[in-house]
Amino acid sequence: MDRASFPAVARVVFTDAQGHAWSLIDKAAIFGTDLDPESALPRPAVVRCVVKEFRDESDGSSVPLVLVSTDPDGVAAEDGTAVFLVSPDLLGPTAG
């Protein structure tokens, strides 16, 4: 079997609401992208998540934060973290 027949593995990096950068590693298809040897990088990707709760900022700003879990596909950060506090601008509509 040649390497092209195996699913590509991708690292998705994002920054949470507290400024911590997280890395998630899984098959590229989990992140909604197909990769091949000619793929331009970096490229947009998505991580399915479930909203656990909405939070108001404790500093009194008007920007709410969202606590999300990446449980739908079993994706977690390298240290096992699967719940993240993010700003709403990282979230998009659900598919289908």
C-alpha positions in Angstrom: 0.0 0.0 0.0 1.4 3.4 -0.9 1.3 6.5 1.3 -1.3 8.2 -0.9 -3.9 5.6 0.2 -3.6 6.5 3.9 -5.6 9.4 5.3 -3.6 12.6 5.7 -3.0 13.8 9.3 -3.3 17.4 10.1 -2.6 19.7 13.1 -5.2 22.4 13.7 -4.0 25.3 15.8 -6.2 27.9 17.5 -6.1 30.4 20.3 -8.6 30.4 23.1 -10.2 33.4 24.8 -7.4 33.5 27.4 -4.7 33.6 24.7 -3.5 30.0 25.0 -2.6 28.3 21.7 -4.0 24.8 21.4 -3.0 22.1 18.9 -5.4 19.3 17.8 -4.1 16.4 15.7 -6.3 14.0 13.7 -7.1 12.8 10.2 -7.5 15.8 7.9 -11.1 14.6 7.0 -12.1 15.2 10.7 -11.2 18.8 10.2 -13.3 19.2 7.0 -10.3 19.4 4.7 -8.7 17.1 2.2 -4.9 17.1 1.9 -2.6 15.8 -0.8 1.1 16.4 -1.4 0.3 19.6 -3.5 -2.0 21.2 -0.8 -1.2 24.8 0.1 -0.7 25.3 3.8 -1.8 26.7 6.1 -5.5 26.2 5.0 -8.8 26.7 6.7 -10.2 23.9 8.8 -13.1 23.3 11.2 -13.5 21.4 14.4 -17.0 20.2 15.3 -18.0 21.1 18.8 -20.9 21.3 21.2 -21.7 24.6 23.1 -21.7 23.8 26.8 -22.5 27.4 28.0 -22.3 31.1 27.3 -20.3 33.2 29.8 -20.1 37.0 30.3 -16.6 38.4 30.6 -15.7 39.1 34.3 -14.0 42.3 33.4 -17.3 43.9 32.4 -16.7 44.0 28.7 -19.7 43.3 26.4 -18.0 40.4 24.7 -19.5 37.0 25.8 -17.4 33.9 25.7 -18.5 30.4 24.8 -17.5 27.2 26.5 -17.3 24.4 23.9 -16.4 20.7 23.9 -14.8 18.9 20.9 -16.5 15.6 21.9 -18.5 15.0 18.7 -15.5 13.6 16.9 -13.4 12.6 19.9 -10.8 15.3 19.1 -8.7 16.6 21.9 -5.6 18.7 22.4 -2.3 16.9 22.8 -2.7 17.0 26.6 -6.2 15.5 26.4 -8.1 18.8 26.9 -11.4 18.7 25.0 -13.2 21.7 26.6 -12.2 25.2 25.6 -13.3 28.8 26.4 -13.4 30.7 23.1 -14.7 33.9 21.6 -17.8 33.7 19.5 -16.0 34.7 16.3 -14.3 31.3 16.2 -17.7 29.6 15.9 -19.6 29.1 12.7 -22.9 27.6 11.6 -23.5 23.9 11.8 -23.5 21.8 8.7 -26.6 20.2 7.5 
